[in-house]
Amino acid sequence: MDAGERTRLEAAGFKVGTVAEFLGLTQAESELIEIKLSLTDAPKDRRRSSAMTQGQIAEQIGSSQSRVAKMEAGDPHVSLDLIIRALLALGMTRCELSKVICGH
């Protein structure tokens, strides 16, 4: 949001803040959400560039195709463990993984 829009909203009586402020998240909770969001985009991109199907990835990580689909859709019930296992199965290195987490 640009400064002009913020000023206009505040002048109209609205309080402008962050999602973390609205939800009352701690810095650690906010960082965890950002990390998970960064990680959820990577499996689909990596899988497509590897020309693999969701079923093939599921087989490699001992999961189901529907779980991989949920992972790629950003379902909040998919664990970070499963996402990281999928990325490693897709050939991502720890160094590459750290860059995804850092947002590079």
N, C-alpha and C positions, 0 to 999 in steps of 0.2 A: 504494500500500500504506500502510495506516495504521501509526502508531507501535507499537500493541499487537501487530499481526501481525509486524512487523519484529522486535520484542523476542522474541516467541515463537519465531520461526525461528532467530534468533541463539542463543537459549538451547538450542535443539535441536542446535546445532552447524553450522547452515547459514551460509554467507557470503552476505550480501545486498549487491547492488551494481547498477550500471546495465548496460544492454546494451553500451554503449561500453566499460566496464571489462572486461566478460566477453570481448568480441571484440578488445580491445586497440586500439580506434580512437583516432585523434588527434581533437582538437577540430575540425579542418577536415573530416575524414572524417565525423564525426558530424553536423556542420552540413549537409554536402552531402546526406546521407541525409534529414535533416529537410526540406530544401528540395524534394527530389524527391518526398517523400511529400505535401507540401503541393500541389505542382503536379499530381500524378497524379489528385487528386480533381476538380480544376477543369474539365478538358475535358468530362467526362460531364455535370456539372451545367450547364455553359454550353450544351452541345449540346442537351440536353433542353429547356432554357428557350428556346432558339432554334428548337425544333421541327425540327431537322435530323437526318438519319440519319448513321450512321457512314460510309456510302458517299459521301454528299455532302461530308462533311468530308475524307475521303480524297482525293476528286477535287480539292478546293481546295488541298490541301497536296502533291499529287503523290505520294500513297502509296496503300496498299491498305486496304480495309475491315478485313481481318484485323489489319493493323498498328494501326489505330485502336482496334480491340477490345482488343488487347494493351496499348495505351497506357492505355485506360480501366481495365483490370484491374490496372494497376501492374506490368506485366512489367518486370523490371530490365534487359532488353536494349533497351528503347525509349530512345532518346537524349533528353536534355533539349532538344536542338535541335528535335526533332520535336514534343515536347510544347508548346514555346513557339510554334512555327509554327502548331500547331493552335489554340492559344488566341488568337493574333493573327487567324487566319482566322475565328474565331468572334466577332470584334469586340472582344476585350479590349484595353484600352489599356495602355500601359506603366505608367501609374500604378496601374491595377487589378492588373496583373501583380505589381508590387512589393508590393502589399498581400497578395496570395496568398503570395508568398515570405516575407514578414514574419509571416504567420500572423494577420493582422487580419481 
